Every structure is written in structure tokens, then in C-alpha cells.
Amino acid sequence: MGIVLASSSPRRIELLSNLNLEFKVLKSEIDENVNNKDEPFITAVSLSLQKALDVASRVDKDDIVIGADTIVVFEGEILGKPNDEKQAYDTLKKLSGKYHTVVTGISIIRLSDNKKITDYVSTSVKMKELDSEKIKRYIQTKEPMDKAGAYGIQGYGALLVEKIDGDYFNVVGLPLAKLEENLYRHFNINII
């Protein structure tokens, strides 16, 4: 039995590594296009489960597979990863001075006993008022290009955030406390 992270996200890999857990990484091959008609938590959990199931089909049935998906929601709209610099600019301009919600769905599965656990965490984030020049300078760092909502709170993006209400690690992409709670409760894995 091993633990497999169904993600190639450097942020998720780093967060899980910081817990001194031994795990393998295997990227899921699912289509991550979202349906804006579903509730955000349903979308995040559904994508995390699809990722975990995809990877679980390619590893040992006794392995515990962790899938996660993080989405950013503003005024009911799911804001994905920007396709280009203009989309990153437009997203950050939209978020400027306002609250948005970051939702991460997590799924933990083990096929040998057909155990599937899903959960999610929501965190409210308020951005500072951002002028056009600051947004352009941030985009020049290339940091926003692979992140939902076009910012990374663990990097330069921290300078754009006024405050967060909730789990910081959720905003980074993996709510560690919720993950640990589910690993212990459902799979008897103690991290500490």
C-alpha cells in the first residue's frame, strides 16, 4: 500500500512533501473543463474525484490515491487558469478590491475496498485595489499563468491580497488540515 498524489501541481507536491509523507506522483489525464451551472463545491469535488479515479485505474488497487482540484469563484462565475496575458489581466482587474471564494475539492480513494471519500474547503479572499501597472508587473512575473484566478498566494500574488478568511493552504491548492482529518478518520493514517 502506498499513497499516490493524482496531480503534477508543484504547489500540491510541495505541500504534501512538507508533511514528510512518502508518496508517488502521477498526473491525471482528465479534461478539466468546468460546467458553470453546477455549484462551485460540486464542480471542485467532481473534478477531484475524476482525477483520483483516473489515477487509481493505473496504480495498485491497495494504493490510496489523493485527488484535488481548486477553483476560484467570483460573483457565481468560476474563474479558471488564464489562457493568455489579456485573460490574466481581465481576471485580476475583476477581482481588484473585491472578495472572491477559493474552493478546493479533495477525493481520497482506495479501490481494493471501494472506499471513496470526498470533501471540500472554501476560503474567502479579498484582493487589494490593484492599479493597471501593478497588474501588468505581476503578469510579467509569469506567476498567474498556471493558476486558477490568475494569482498564486504563496508567491508574488501574496502582495495582491488584502486578507483571507479561512484556510491559507486551501488557497495554495491543498487544504492540509482537511486532508489529514480524512486520511486519519477513513484510512487510519496518522501524519502526526
Summary of the structure (lengths in Angstrom):
residues: 192
radius of gyration: 16.7
end to end distance: 19.0
largest distance: 54.1
contacts: 623
relative contact order: 0.17
helix: 40%
strand: 26%
